[in-house]
Amino acid sequence: MEIIDLKTLKIEANKEIDNTADLKSLDDIDKKYLGKKGELTRILRSLQILPKEKRANMGKAANEVKNVLKQKIEIKRKEIGKDVIIADKERIDATRPGKAPIQGHLHILTQTRREVEEIFRSMGFEVAEGPEVENEWYNFDALNIPKNHPARDVWDTFWLKSAKERLLLRTHTSPVQIHYMETHKPPLRIIVPGNVFRHEATDQRHEFQLFQVEGLMVDKDISVPNFKAIVGEFFRRFFNKNMGFRLRPDFFPFTEPSFDIGMTCLICEGKGCQLCKGSGFLEVAGAGMVHPNVFKASGVDPKKWKGWAFGFGLDRLAMMKYKINDVRLFRSGDMRFLNQF
Ligand SMILES: [Zn+2]
C-alpha cells in the first residue's frame, strides 16, 4: 500500500460521488469506501503491518482522505435531498380538492335595509337618498328648528370646520324631505335610508352613528290612522307576525301632532328587560303629521296638502328582529358577531 494508491482511490471516489444523482447510489458509494468493509477502512486496518515511520504518514494521509470523502458525501446527500423536496413541492396533483376562497357577505344592517326597502316599495314608496353633510338650513331651519331654539340642543351635532357656511354631519334623515319636496310635486311616497350622526356618549342603546329610515307621505286626504295602518303593515311583514306597538304623544318641531312609536320588546317579549328599561316597549321611531312650516320651507302649499313622516332607527329594528342586545356590536367589526348573520 502506497500513498499513490490512496490518491487514486480519492480520485475514483470523487468521480463516483460527482456522477451520482440519487440517494440510493450515494449510500452505496458511502458503503463502498467508508463502510465497515469499505476500501478506506480496509486500508486503515492494514496499516498495522507497515513499518512504524511509514505507518504514521500513511495513517495521516488515509484519515485525511476519509474526512474529505465523508464531508463530500454529506454535502451531496443534502443537495439531492433538497432537490427531492423541491420536486415534491412542484408536483401538481390535479385531482386534489381545491381550497375554497373565503366568501364575504352583506352586513346585517345592509340586509335589514334591503328588506325594509322591499316592503315599502311593494306599498308604492320610492327610495330616495340625500347628502350626509348638510348645512344648517336643511338640517334645522327648514325643519322648523330656528336658530337659538332649545330644540336644537336635542340633536347633539358634529360640526365641520368649513370656511364659508357652517356645515354639519346630518343628525337625522329629515333634511332629505326638504330636498325631495323642492324637486318633486305631491302626491309623494318616499322612504329615505341613510346614516345619521349624533355627538353623544355610547351605551347599549346609543351610538354616535346610526342608520335611519325616514318615511314621508304627502297627499290630499291622509291622517294618523292612515299612518298607523301602513306602519302596522310594515311591522307585520318585517317581523312576520302581528306586532304590538303603541303611539305616544311626543314633541318634534317638524311634526304636529307628534308621537313616538314603541313596539313590544322582543328581547323580553314585553316582560321588561335591561334593553327596554323594564317597560316592555322599545322606542323604534319618531313620527307625526308634517308641520305646515316644513311644507312652506319646501315650496308645498300646506292648505292643499297633508302629510305624515316617520324616522325609524334601522339598528333598533335589526336588534329586535335578531335579538341583539347591544347596538355597539353592529360597528364593532367583530367577525364572531358578523358571521352569525
Ligand atoms: Zn325588553
Boltz pocket constraint, residues with backbone or C-beta under 6 A from the ligand:
constraints:
  - pocket:
      binder: B
      contacts: [[A, 265], [A, 266], [A, 267], [A, 268], [A, 269], [A, 270], [A, 271], [A, 272], [A, 273], [A, 274], [A, 275], [A, 276], [A, 277], [A, 278], [A, 280], [A, 281]]
      max_distance: 6.0
